[in-house]
Amino acid sequence: MTPPRFKYARISEFEYLLKYIVWGVLITGVLLRLAVYLQCDSLFADEADVARNIFERSYITLTQPLNYYQYAPPIFLWIVKTCTVAFGLSEYAFRLFPLFCGMLSLGVFYSVLKYFTNYRGAWYAILLLALGPIYIHYGNAIKQYVPDMLVGLTLVWLALKNEVSKKSNFKLFIIWAIAGSVAIWSSMPSVFILAGVGVYYFAEMVKEKDFSRLGFLLAAGIIWLGQFAFYYILILRPQANSEYLQNFHKNYFFYWPANFEILSNDVELFFSFIATAGGHLVLALLLNIACIIIAIFYWARVNLPRLLLVVIPLTAVLFAAALHQYTLIPRVTLFAMPLLLILIATGLQQLLSFGPIFFRLVIVVFAIINVVNFNAIKNFVTPMQQQEMKTNLDFLLEKQITGKELYVEQLAVPAYVYYTNIHPQKLHWAYLLGADTLNYGVNFDSLSKTFPAKSAMLYSWNEERKINDQQRAIRANVTLIDSNIVKGGRVYIYLRK
């Protein structure tokens, strides 16, 4: 038995109200993304490094492993580069495609939810996706994380839309040969979603006891595996197993629980994976985990293939993290978060469909508290800054610091290079060209002894402890005369003693 899609189900007056709330939230989510986009905050380090690759490379060379320890799929890079060719090299042009993907993801998510729940459960999941800070932030970043999410949702929607019993082998093969191929070159984690699609279709065949459509699935699977193998060898393998990336992401892999400390870290990482979808509050985790468990039992009984479509990609991600082939750092797992939200929505629907009214009211209150603590509504008016650079570059100009007097700390180098060499207004900051860009392992005590009579140090984000240690070493040889500290960035100006 499969519950009716809520688009066609008879719904109560309460659910009519929820319907309008859902549409209001979807519109608000679109407008919030647009508002943050128009704020045009400075590029953070990873964004700037992706922008540098796109600026420096042709369409052909963007298919090769990127510089500056960056990874992004070719189709994503080609689309962003096309935006810059058409609209220039501003932040607006670079971020246009992620903005579009973030907006479109809301509509596709809503369409997918119709197959799993009604408005009684959908409102909560849509609120989390539409207003969640991590979804808003990376929907306005030159990174592939939100486009990954759109690709994954689209694949799930295509699988639900094209039922195996209602399409010919030929039509299914054409649909999935094309969709799978585009997905693999657009989004690396799409391979996890495609695994779910394959298992979903096979489970449908088992359920119907009809294997006449197995041919399309095997043929499409061969095409997917062949392209992914080529893609892995060409682009992923040189980076995925690099010492730098393995060390950078080592805290986001699972390890064999040889002792209590490792087991504790693994458990914490697992809960963090779930918390990315809907907040780190203990209340949020308790409610969301309860909803996920309820949803799994519900769909295992009602429609196992549909459950597998959602659960297989999530399981595959966790397994890849155990093999140290995929990181669980929150931004990289964004593509999987709508799948968790689908389970959360289904579980919430079940919780709100049974039991006394008081119990259901308590559940609604808990959900609202979670949303209140997991939203970016304030960013309609407050800029969502992460590593502000333009303000500090202007501060340096105001203080008449030249490039010959400027030292740029390693994490600030990407944005400094973008704004002084690539940005359409680069001439505005031309006075700051020629700065000394620093690398890891600099001895700041020795370096500061060579500072000119007047000098400045430009920071982007870095750990407070590291900045303080560096400043103690520097100020042993110079005197601090001015500074400017903004969100994710700071400038110090010195005179020699």
C-alpha positions as CSV (number, residue, x, y, z in Angstrom):
1,M,0.0,0.0,0.0
2,T,1.3,3.5,-0.9
3,P,-0.2,6.6,0.6
4,P,-1.7,9.0,-1.9
5,R,0.4,11.9,-3.0
6,F,-0.8,15.0,-1.1
7,K,-1.4,16.8,-4.4
8,Y,-4.4,14.7,-4.9
9,A,-5.4,13.7,-1.4
10,R,-8.4,15.1,0.4
11,I,-7.1,17.4,3.0
12,S,-8.6,19.1,6.0
13,E,-8.9,22.9,6.6
14,F,-5.8,22.6,8.8
15,E,-3.9,21.1,5.9
16,Y,-5.2,23.8,3.6
17,L,-3.6,26.3,6.0
18,L,-0.4,24.3,5.9
19,K,-0.5,24.4,2.1
20,Y,-0.5,28.2,2.0
21,I,2.2,28.2,4.7
22,V,4.4,25.9,2.6
23,W,4.0,28.1,-0.5
24,G,4.8,31.2,1.6
25,V,7.9,29.5,2.9
26,L,9.0,28.5,-0.6
27,I,8.6,32.1,-1.8
28,T,10.5,33.4,1.3
29,G,13.3,30.9,0.6
30,V,13.7,32.2,-2.9
31,L,13.6,35.8,-1.8
32,L,16.1,35.2,1.0
33,R,18.6,33.6,-1.4
34,L,18.2,36.6,-3.8
35,A,18.7,39.1,-0.9
36,V,21.9,37.4,0.2
37,Y,23.1,37.3,-3.5
38,L,22.5,41.0,-3.9
39,Q,24.5,41.8,-0.7
40,C,27.5,40.7,-2.7
41,D,29.8,39.9,0.2
42,S,33.5,39.2,-0.4
43,L,34.6,35.9,-1.8
44,F,36.0,33.5,0.8
45,A,39.2,31.6,0.3
46,D,37.8,28.5,-1.5
47,E,35.5,30.6,-3.7
48,A,38.4,32.8,-4.7
49,D,40.5,29.8,-5.6
50,V,37.8,28.3,-7.8
51,A,37.4,31.8,-9.4
52,R,41.1,31.8,-10.1
53,N,41.0,28.4,-11.8
54,I,38.0,29.5,-13.9
55,F,39.8,32.8,-14.9
56,E,43.1,31.2,-15.7
57,R,41.8,28.2,-17.6
58,S,40.1,27.4,-20.9
59,Y,37.0,25.2,-21.1
60,I,39.2,22.2,-22.1
61,T,41.8,22.6,-19.3
62,L,38.9,22.9,-16.8
63,T,38.5,19.1,-17.3
64,Q,41.9,18.6,-15.6
65,P,42.6,18.5,-11.8
66,L,42.4,22.1,-10.5
67,N,45.1,24.1,-8.9
68,Y,45.0,25.5,-5.3
69,Y,43.7,22.3,-3.8
70,Q,40.3,22.7,-5.3
71,Y,37.9,20.2,-6.8
72,A,34.8,20.9,-8.9
73,P,33.1,18.9,-11.7
74,P,33.6,20.0,-15.3
75,I,30.0,20.9,-16.2
76,F,29.7,23.0,-13.1
77,L,32.9,24.8,-14.0
78,W,31.8,25.3,-17.7
79,I,28.5,26.8,-16.6
80,V,30.1,29.2,-14.2
81,K,32.8,30.1,-16.8
82,T,30.0,30.8,-19.3
83,C,28.4,33.1,-16.8
84,T,31.6,35.1,-16.5
85,V,32.1,35.2,-20.2
86,A,28.6,36.6,-20.6
87,F,28.4,38.9,-17.5
88,G,32.0,39.7,-16.5
89,L,34.2,38.6,-13.6
90,S,32.2,40.1,-10.7
91,E,31.0,38.1,-7.7
92,Y,27.5,38.3,-9.2
93,A,28.6,36.5,-12.3
94,F,30.5,33.8,-10.5
95,R,27.7,33.1,-8.1
96,L,24.8,33.2,-10.5
97,F,24.6,29.5,-11.2
98,P,24.7,28.4,-7.5
99,L,22.0,31.0,-6.9
100,F,19.8,29.5,-9.6
101,C,20.5,26.0,-8.3
102,G,19.5,27.0,-4.7
103,M,16.2,28.5,-5.9
104,L,15.4,25.6,-8.2
105,S,16.2,23.0,-5.5
106,L,13.3,24.3,-3.4
107,G,10.8,23.5,-6.2
108,V,12.3,20.1,-7.0
109,F,12.3,19.2,-3.2
110,Y,8.7,20.2,-3.0
111,S,7.9,18.0,-6.0
112,V,9.8,15.0,-4.5
113,L,8.1,15.4,-1.1
114,K,4.7,14.9,-2.7
115,Y,5.7,11.2,-3.2
116,F,6.5,10.7,0.5
117,T,4.2,12.8,2.7
118,N,1.4,15.4,3.0
119,Y,1.4,18.9,4.2
120,R,1.2,17.7,7.8
121,G,4.8,16.6,7.5
122,A,6.1,18.7,4.6
123,W,6.0,22.1,6.2
124,Y,8.8,21.4,8.7
125,A,11.2,19.9,6.1
126,I,10.6,22.8,3.7
127,L,11.2,25.4,6.4
128,L,14.5,23.8,7.2
129,L,15.7,23.6,3.6
130,A,14.3,27.1,2.6
131,L,15.7,29.0,5.6
132,G,18.6,26.9,7.0
133,P,21.8,29.0,7.1
134,I,24.0,26.4,5.5
135,Y,21.7,26.1,2.5
136,I,21.5,29.8,2.1
137,H,25.2,30.4,2.4
138,Y,26.3,27.7,-0.1
139,G,23.5,28.7,-2.4
140,N,25.5,31.9,-2.9
141,A,29.0,30.5,-3.1
142,I,31.2,29.5,-6.0
143,K,31.2,25.9,-4.9
144,Q,29.4,22.9,-6.3
145,Y,27.6,21.9,-3.0
146,V,24.2,23.3,-3.8
147,P,24.3,22.3,-7.5
148,D,25.2,18.8,-6.2
149,M,22.0,19.0,-4.1
150,L,19.9,20.0,-7.2
151,V,21.4,17.2,-9.3
152,G,20.6,14.6,-6.5
153,L,17.0,15.8,-6.1
154,T,16.4,15.8,-9.8
155,L,17.6,12.2,-10.1
156,V,15.3,11.2,-7.2
157,W,12.4,13.0,-8.9
158,L,13.1,11.4,-12.2
159,A,13.1,7.9,-10.6
160,L,9.8,8.5,-8.9
161,K,8.3,10.1,-12.1
162,N,9.3,7.3,-14.4
163,E,7.9,4.2,-12.8
164,V,9.5,1.0,-14.1
165,S,6.1,-0.6,-14.8
166,K,4.8,2.3,-17.0
167,K,7.7,2.8,-19.4
168,S,9.3,0.7,-22.0
169,N,12.9,-0.5,-21.7
170,F,13.9,1.8,-24.5
171,K,12.5,4.9,-23.0
172,L,13.9,4.1,-19.5
173,F,17.3,3.4,-21.0
174,I,17.3,6.7,-23.0
175,I,16.2,8.7,-19.9
176,W,18.8,7.2,-17.6
177,A,21.6,7.0,-20.0
178,I,21.3,10.7,-20.6
179,A,20.4,11.7,-17.0
180,G,23.1,9.6,-15.4
181,S,25.8,10.8,-17.8
182,V,25.0,14.4,-17.2
183,A,24.8,13.9,-13.5
184,I,28.2,12.1,-13.2
185,W,30.0,15.0,-15.0
186,S,28.0,17.6,-13.1
187,S,28.2,16.2,-9.6
188,M,30.6,13.7,-8.1
189,P,28.3,12.6,-5.3
190,S,25.6,11.8,-7.9
191,V,27.1,8.3,-8.0
192,F,25.6,7.8,-4.5
193,I,22.1,8.8,-5.8
194,L,22.5,6.7,-8.9
195,A,23.2,3.7,-6.7
196,G,19.9,4.4,-4.9
197,V,18.1,4.7,-8.3
198,G,19.4,1.4,-9.4
199,V,18.4,-0.4,-6.2
200,Y,15.0,1.3,-6.3
201,Y,14.2,0.1,-9.8
202,F,15.5,-3.4,-9.0
203,A,13.4,-3.5,-5.8
204,E,10.3,-2.4,-7.8
205,M,10.9,-5.3,-10.2
206,V,11.2,-7.8,-7.3
207,K,8.0,-6.4,-5.8
208,E,6.1,-6.8,-9.1
209,K,7.9,-10.1,-9.8
210,D,8.6,-8.8,-13.3
211,F,12.2,-8.7,-14.5
212,S,11.4,-7.9,-18.1
213,R,12.8,-4.4,-17.6
214,L,16.1,-5.5,-16.1
215,G,17.9,-5.0,-19.4
216,F,17.6,-1.2,-19.3
217,L,18.9,-1.1,-15.8
218,L,21.9,-3.2,-16.6
219,A,22.7,-1.2,-19.7
220,A,22.3,2.1,-18.0
221,G,24.4,0.9,-15.0
222,I,27.3,-0.1,-17.3
223,I,27.2,3.3,-18.9
224,W,27.2,5.0,-15.4
225,L,30.0,2.8,-14.1
226,G,32.2,3.2,-17.2
227,Q,31.9,7.0,-17.1
228,F,32.4,7.2,-13.4
229,A,35.5,5.0,-13.6
230,F,36.9,7.3,-16.4
231,Y,36.0,10.4,-14.4
232,Y,37.6,9.0,-11.2
233,I,40.9,8.1,-13.0
234,L,41.0,11.4,-14.9
235,I,40.0,13.9,-12.1
236,L,39.2,12.4,-8.7
237,R,42.0,9.9,-8.0
238,P,44.9,12.4,-8.1
239,Q,43.1,14.5,-5.5
240,A,41.0,12.1,-3.4
241,N,44.1,10.2,-2.2
242,S,46.5,13.1,-1.9
243,E,48.2,13.5,1.4
244,Y,46.9,17.1,1.7
245,L,43.3,16.2,1.3
246,Q,43.5,13.1,3.5
247,N,45.1,15.2,6.3
248,F,42.6,18.0,5.8
249,H,39.6,15.7,6.1
250,K,41.0,13.2,8.6
251,N,38.6,14.3,11.3
252,Y,35.6,13.7,9.0
253,F,36.3,10.1,8.3
254,F,35.1,7.1,10.3
255,Y,37.7,4.9,11.9
256,W,37.7,1.4,13.3
257,P,36.5,1.8,17.0
258,A,39.7,0.4,18.6
259,N,39.1,2.4,21.8
260,F,36.4,4.5,23.4
261,E,37.9,7.8,22.2
262,I,37.7,6.7,18.5
263,L,34.2,5.2,19.0
264,S,33.1,8.5,20.6
265,N,34.4,10.5,17.7
266,D,32.7,8.2,15.2
267,V,29.4,8.6,17.0
268,E,29.8,12.4,17.2
269,L,30.5,12.5,13.5
270,F,27.4,10.4,12.7
271,F,25.2,12.8,14.8
272,S,26.9,15.8,13.1
273,F,25.9,14.3,9.7
274,I,22.3,14.3,10.8
275,A,22.6,17.7,12.5
276,T,23.7,19.3,9.2
277,A,20.2,18.8,7.9
278,G,18.3,20.5,10.6
279,G,20.4,22.0,13.4
280,H,22.7,21.0,16.2
281,L,20.3,21.7,19.2
282,V,19.8,18.6,21.3
283,L,16.1,19.1,20.9
284,A,16.5,19.2,17.1
285,L,18.6,16.1,17.1
286,L,16.1,14.2,19.3
287,L,13.1,15.1,17.2
288,N,14.8,14.6,13.8
289,I,16.3,11.3,14.7
290,A,13.0,10.1,16.1
291,C,11.3,11.1,12.9
292,I,14.0,9.3,10.8
293,I,13.5,6.1,12.7
294,I,9.8,6.3,12.5
295,A,10.0,7.0,8.7
296,I,12.3,4.0,8.1
297,F,9.9,1.6,9.8
298,Y,6.9,3.1,8.1
299,W,8.3,3.0,4.6
300,A,9.8,-0.5,5.1
301,R,6.3,-1.7,5.7
302,V,4.4,0.5,3.2
303,N,6.8,0.8,0.2
304,L,10.3,-0.7,0.6
305,P,11.6,0.4,-2.9
306,R,10.8,4.0,-2.1
307,L,12.7,3.7,1.2
308,L,15.7,2.2,-0.6
309,L,15.8,5.1,-3.0
310,V,16.4,7.4,-0.1
311,V,18.4,5.2,2.3
312,I,20.9,3.6,-0.1
313,P,22.6,6.9,-1.0
314,L,22.8,7.9,2.7
315,T,24.3,4.4,3.6
316,A,26.7,4.6,0.7
317,V,28.0,8.0,1.9
318,L,28.7,6.7,5.4
319,F,30.4,3.6,3.9
320,A,32.6,5.8,1.7
321,A,33.5,7.8,4.8
322,A,34.6,4.6,6.5
323,L,36.8,3.8,3.5
324,H,38.2,7.4,3.7
325,Q,37.0,8.1,0.1
326,Y,34.4,10.7,1.0
327,T,34.4,13.3,3.7
328,L,31.5,14.1,6.1
329,I,32.5,17.7,6.4
330,P,29.0,19.4,6.5
331,R,29.2,21.4,3.3
332,V,30.3,18.4,1.2
333,T,27.3,16.4,2.5
334,L,24.7,19.0,1.5
335,F,23.6,16.9,-1.5
336,A,22.4,14.2,1.0
337,M,20.5,16.5,3.4
338,P,17.2,16.6,1.4
339,L,17.1,12.8,1.7
340,L,17.3,13.1,5.5
341,L,14.7,15.9,5.4
342,I,12.4,13.5,3.4
343,L,12.6,11.0,6.1
344,I,12.1,13.6,8.8
345,A,9.0,14.9,7.0
346,T,7.5,11.4,6.8
347,G,8.2,10.7,10.4
348,L,6.7,14.0,11.5
349,Q,3.6,13.3,9.5
350,Q,3.2,10.0,11.4
351,L,3.8,11.7,14.8
352,L,1.1,14.3,13.9
353,S,-1.4,11.8,12.7
354,F,-1.9,9.8,15.9
355,G,-2.1,10.3,19.6
356,P,-3.8,13.0,21.8
357,I,-4.0,16.6,20.7
358,F,-1.7,17.7,23.5
359,F,1.1,15.3,22.3
360,R,0.8,16.6,18.7
361,L,0.9,20.2,19.9
362,V,4.1,19.5,21.8
363,I,5.7,18.0,18.7
364,V,4.7,21.1,16.7
365,V,6.2,23.4,19.3
366,F,9.4,21.4,19.3
367,A,9.6,21.6,15.5
368,I,9.0,25.4,15.6
369,I,11.7,25.8,18.2
370,N,14.1,24.0,16.0
371,V,13.3,26.2,13.0
372,V,13.6,29.4,15.1
373,N,17.1,28.3,16.0
374,F,18.0,27.1,12.4
375,N,17.2,29.9,10.1
376,A,18.8,32.8,8.2
377,I,15.9,35.2,8.2
378,K,18.1,37.9,9.8
379,N,20.2,37.9,6.6
380,F,17.4,39.7,4.7
381,V,19.0,42.8,6.3
382,T,22.3,41.6,7.8
383,P,24.9,40.6,5.3
384,M,25.9,36.9,5.5
385,Q,29.6,37.6,5.6
386,Q,32.2,34.9,6.1
387,Q,35.6,36.3,5.2
388,E,35.2,40.0,4.5
389,M,38.0,41.2,2.3
390,K,36.9,44.3,0.4
391,T,36.4,46.4,3.6
392,N,39.9,45.7,4.7
393,L,41.4,46.4,1.3
394,D,39.6,49.8,1.3
395,F,40.9,50.4,4.9
396,L,44.5,49.8,3.6
397,L,43.9,52.4,0.8
398,E,42.6,54.8,3.4
399,K,45.7,54.4,5.5
400,Q,47.9,54.8,2.3
401,I,49.5,51.4,2.6
402,T,51.2,50.3,-0.6
403,G,51.7,46.8,-2.0
404,K,55.4,47.1,-1.1
405,E,54.4,47.6,2.6
406,L,51.8,44.8,2.7
407,Y,52.1,41.2,3.8
408,V,49.2,38.9,3.1
409,E,48.7,35.9,5.4
410,Q,48.4,32.5,3.5
411,L,44.6,32.1,3.9
412,A,44.0,35.7,2.7
413,V,46.0,35.2,-0.5
414,P,43.2,33.8,-2.7
415,A,40.8,36.7,-2.1
416,Y,43.6,39.2,-2.3
417,V,44.6,37.9,-5.7
418,Y,41.0,37.9,-6.9
419,Y,40.3,41.5,-5.9
420,T,43.6,42.9,-7.1
421,N,44.1,40.9,-10.3
422,I,40.7,39.6,-11.5
423,H,37.7,41.6,-10.2
424,P,36.2,44.2,-12.6
425,Q,37.2,46.9,-10.1
426,K,40.7,45.7,-9.7
427,L,42.1,49.1,-10.7
428,H,40.5,50.5,-7.5
429,W,42.9,48.3,-5.5
430,A,45.9,48.5,-7.9
431,Y,47.8,50.6,-5.3
432,L,48.0,47.3,-3.2
433,L,49.6,45.2,-6.0
434,G,52.9,43.6,-5.3
435,A,52.3,42.5,-1.7
436,D,54.4,39.8,-0.1
437,T,52.1,36.7,-0.2
438,L,53.0,34.3,2.6
439,N,53.0,30.5,2.6
440,Y,52.6,28.0,5.4
441,G,55.5,27.6,7.8
442,V,56.6,31.3,7.8
443,N,58.8,32.3,10.8
444,F,57.0,35.5,11.7
445,D,59.7,36.6,14.2
446,S,62.3,36.5,11.4
447,L,60.0,38.0,8.8
448,S,59.0,41.0,11.0
449,K,62.7,41.9,11.4
450,T,62.7,42.7,7.7
451,F,59.5,44.8,7.7
452,P,59.9,48.3,6.2
453,A,59.5,51.4,8.3
454,K,55.7,51.2,7.9
455,S,54.0,47.9,7.2
456,A,50.7,46.0,7.3
457,M,49.5,42.4,7.7
458,L,46.3,41.3,6.0
459,Y,44.3,38.4,7.3
460,S,41.3,36.5,6.2
461,W,39.8,33.9,8.5
462,N,42.2,31.9,10.7
463,E,42.1,30.4,14.1
464,E,42.3,33.0,16.9
465,R,45.1,31.1,18.6
466,K,47.3,31.1,15.4
467,I,46.7,34.8,14.8
468,N,47.6,35.6,18.4
469,D,50.8,33.5,18.2
470,Q,51.8,35.2,15.0
471,Q,51.1,38.7,16.3
472,R,53.1,38.1,19.5
473,A,56.1,37.1,17.3
474,I,55.6,40.1,15.0
475,R,55.1,42.7,17.8
476,A,58.4,41.7,19.3
477,N,60.0,43.7,16.5
478,V,57.4,46.3,15.5
479,T,54.8,48.6,17.2
480,L,51.1,48.2,16.4
481,I,49.7,51.6,15.4
482,D,46.3,50.8,13.9
483,S,44.0,47.8,13.1
484,N,40.7,47.0,11.5
485,I,38.8,43.8,12.5
486,V,35.7,42.7,10.6
487,K,33.9,39.3,10.3
488,G,36.4,36.8,9.0
489,G,39.1,39.3,8.3
490,R,41.5,41.8,10.0
491,V,44.3,44.2,9.2
492,Y,47.2,45.3,11.5
493,I,49.4,48.3,10.7
494,Y,52.9,48.6,12.3
495,L,55.9,50.9,12.7
496,R,59.4,49.6,13.2
497,K,60.6,50.1,16.7
